[in-house]
Amino acid sequence: MSDFTFNTLKKSIKDKQSWLCVGLDPDPEKLPAGISRDPEGVFQFCTRIMEATAPHSVSFKVNTAFFEALGPDGWECLNRVCEFSKKNFPGHFLIADAKRGDIGNTSAMYARAFFTAMNFDAITVAPYMGSDSILPFLKFNGKWVIVLGLTSNEGANDFQLNGKEPLYEKVIQRVSDWGTKNNLMFVAGAPRPEYLKRIREIVPNHFLLIPGVGTQGGDLKQVLKNGMGREGALLINASRSIIYASAEKDFSAHAAAEAHRLSAEMKAVLTEL
């Protein structure tokens, strides 16, 4: 089971002086020089990125779609990446970015897949189908459920932000009653920092996973200013800006430099607030 409680995750952040979560989105077409474009190459790429960025980060977020697209060998690669992280970086909070969500018995199988068959600490889930699609994930003690609250993509305008009482508010308000700050987080996109104040009014203490800093152009200072809340409970994800910082054979050194830059910027912004 996971060793991560709310307090241990906060301690990890305090010790590192970083909220950085490194997203692993290994597109074979974008792999750097010297890395083969097959499952073994994807594994080597991910492990070198983890080794390079671990000193500057507290979490890894593994986007499962990039592994699933490789077929059966991709699933084996995903499991190997999970095992590598757990063996070499047990202090890193390991997220399966799978965005699952289905009727109850199917969600229970998804939960078993990522929490038992593999040993992820957390999984992202979609709340559209309601409580019976999320509660099965919350039954796993010591594991975390990260619910899509307000996403960073342009399509969030289609449903999440419509109406006098936007859907994202209803989702976060309702779902927050199903778990606690020790097993439930919400996704809140960095390109929409003006909404973070409202999200913090609804869930002042829960962790927020914030994608969109980096390539998507999220403003780190505004994210921290509006999203810190009472506890400073944030995980700030950057993916492409780190893992594709270079297409050359020394890509891991460039990834480390970008992770260090973001982590240092987080620390500097914090002192200004």
DOKOLLO-568119 format. One record per residue (C-alpha): x, y, z; residue in three letters. Coordinates in steps of 0.2 Angstrom, whole numbers, plus 5000, padded with zeros to 4 digits. Example, Ala and Ser with C-alpha at 12.3 -4.5 7.8 and 13.67 -1.06 7.14 Angstrom:
2
506249785039ALA 506849955036SER 
This chain:
273
500050005000MET 500550184998SER 501550275011ASP 500750445006PHE 499550535018THR 499150715017PHE 500550755029ASN 501850645022THR 501550715005LEU 501650895012LYS 503250845021LYS 504050785005SER 503650954997ILE 504351045011LYS 505950945011ASP 506150974993LYS 505551154993GLN 504651104977SER 502851064971TRP 503550994954LEU 502650844947CYS 503550784931VAL 502350714918GLY 502950564907LEU 502050574890ASP 503250464880PRO 502750494862ASP 503850374851PRO 503850504837GLU 504650634848LYS 505950524857LEU 507750594856PRO 509250534847ALA 509950374853GLY 508250304859ILE 507350174849SER 505550204845ARG 504850044853ASP 504349994871PRO 506149964876GLU 506550134870GLY 505050214879VAL 505650124895PHE 507450184894GLN 506850364890PHE 505650364905CYS 506950294917THR 508250424912ARG 506950564913ILE 506550504931MET 508350494936GLU 508750664929ALA 507250754937THR 507050664954ALA 508150784963PRO 506950934959HIS 505250844960SER 504150764972VAL 503050664960SER 502950574943PHE 501350574933LYS 501350434920VAL 500150464905ASN 499450284902THR 498850324884ALA 500650334878PHE 500950154884PHE 499250084879GLU 499550144861ALA 501050024860LEU 499949864863GLY 500349724875PRO 502149764876ASP 501649944881GLY 500649884896TRP 502249784901GLU 503249944899CYS 502050034910LEU 502249904923ASN 504149914922ARG 504050104923VAL 503050084939CYS 504149964947GLU 505650064942PHE 504950214951SER 504450124966LYS 506150034968LYS 507250184964ASN 506150334970PHE 504950274983PRO 504850454990GLY 504050514974HIS 502150514973PHE 501750404958LEU 500150454948ILE 499350344934ALA 498550474923ASP 497250364916ALA 495650464917LYS 494550314921ARG 492750314926GLY 491350184922ASP 489950094931ILE 490450024948GLY 491049854945ASN 492049914930THR 492850054941SER 493249924954ALA 494249824941MET 495149984935TYR 495550024953ALA 496249844955ARG 497249854940ALA 498150014945PHE 498249994964PHE 498449804965THR 499149734949ALA 500249884948MET 500749994963ASN 500250174958PHE 499950284973ASP 498550384963ALA 497450384948ILE 496550514939THR 494650484936VAL 493250564927ALA 491750604937PRO 490450614923TYR 489550454928MET 489350504947GLY 489750424963SER 489650244959ASP 491050274946SER 492250354959ILE 491850264976LEU 492650104971PRO 494350184969PHE 494150264986LEU 493950094994LYS 495850064993PHE 496650115009ASN 498150225007GLY 497850264989LYS 497250424981TRP 495950474968VAL 496250634958ILE 494550694951VAL 494450804935LEU 493850964942GLY 494351104930LEU 495451044916THR 496751144906SER 496151104888ASN 495151224877GLU 493651104877GLY 493351144896ALA 492351284890ASN 491051164882ASP 490351104898PHE 491451144914GLN 491251334913LEU 489451354907ASN 488051424917GLY 487851534933LYS 488451394943GLU 489751304932PRO 489851124931LEU 491651114938TYR 490951194954GLU 489551064956LYS 490750924953VAL 492050984966ILE 490751024979GLN 489850854977ARG 491450744976VAL 492250824990SER 491050745002ASP 491450564996TRP 493250565002GLY 494450665013THR 495950765010LYS 496950605014ASN 496350514998ASN 495550644987LEU 496350774975MET 495650884961PHE 496350934944VAL 496351114942ALA 497151184926GLY 498551314927ALA 497951414911PRO 496451454921ARG 497251534937PRO 495751654940GLU 494651504944TYR 495851444957LEU 495151564970LYS 493451494968ARG 494051314969ILE 494951354985ARG 493351424992GLU 492551254989ILE 494051144994VAL 495251255005PRO 496251105011ASN 496250974998HIS 497750944986PHE 497551014969LEU 498550934954LEU 498851074942ILE 499351044924PRO 499751164911GLY 501351254918VAL 502651244904GLY 502151214886THR 500251264889GLN 500851424896GLY 500151434914GLY 500751574924ASP 501651494939LEU 501551654950LYS 499651664948GLN 499451484951VAL 500351494968LEU 499551664972LYS 497751594969ASN 497951414973GLY 499051394988MET 497551385000GLY 497751355019ARG 498951215017GLU 499951245001GLY 499351084995ALA 499851084977LEU 500650974964LEU 501151074949ILE 501350964933ASN 502551004919ALA 502750874905SER 503250914888ARG 504351064893SER 505350954903ILE 505450784894ILE 505650864877TYR 506851004882ALA 508050924870SER 508050804855ALA 509850764857GLU 510750614865LYS 511050724881ASP 509150754883PHE 509150704901SER 510350844906ALA 509250964898HIS 507750884906ALA 508650904923ALA 509051084919ALA 507251134915GLU 506551034931ALA 507851134941HIS 507351294933ARG 505451264937LEU 505851204955SER 506951364958ALA 505551474951GLU 504251394963MET 505351424978LYS 505751604972ALA 503951644969VAL 503451574986LEU 504651704995THR 503751844985GLU 501951794991LEU 
